[in-house]
Amino acid sequence: MILAGSTTYHYLEDWSWIEVNLLLCGCAGFGDFAPQTDAGKIFTTFYIIVGTGIILSFINTLYEHYNGQYEKIKP
């Protein structure tokens, strides 16, 4: 997911690899980097939706794991 985002932003927005990695690894939301092209804005919309789904799936997997462990030891 990060590789796909990095590559896409690098070519769509003509950002350097350092700028892309700053955006994707923690500096997002400060307004330093924002997509300027229509294609970049559309990609960002889908990237956020897919990324949110992946995070929620991960949280659900953790919940299922720990809930299953709790059910095993529950009296």
N, C-alpha and C positions, 0 to 999 in steps of 0.2 A: 504494500500500500504506500509506504513512504517512497520507495523507488519510483513507482508510477507517478506519484505527485511531484516528486523532484524533477523528473524528466519532463513532465508535461509543463510545469511552470517555467522551467529553463527555456524551453522552445517557444511556448505560447507568449510569454511575457518578456522574453529576452533578458531574464535575470541571470546573474552569475550563480555558480554552484554554491558559493558561500551565502549569498542572499537567500537562495531557496532553502538551504539547511537552517538558516536562522529562523525563517518563517515557520518551517515544519517542526522545529525542535524546541520551541518555547517562546518565541517572540511574537507569536501571532496575537492580534488584537490590539496592539499598540498603535497601529496606523502607519508604521514605518513602510511596510510593503502591502500593497493592495493591488489586485488585478485591475489593469487598465483597459484591456481588450474585452470585447464581448465574449469571445471564446473562453478567455480566462475566467470571466465572471460566471459563465454557464458551467465550466468545469468545476469551479469552486463550490457551486451549489450542490452538484452531485457528489463531490468529494466529501463535503460535510455530511451529507445524508448517509453515504456508505460508511464513513468513519464512525458516525454515531451508532449505526447498526452494529458494527464490529465491536465497539466498546460495550454496548448493551448485551451483546451475545457473550462476551467475555465475563461480564458481571453475572449474567444468568448461569454460566457454567460454574463459576465460583460458588454461587448460592446453592446450586444443585449438589455440588461436591460436599460442601460443609453441612448442608441439610441432611444428606445421606449419612454422613459420619455421625451426626447428632442422633438420627433415628436408630442407628446401630447400638448406641450406648444409652439411650433413653430407657429408664426402668419401666 
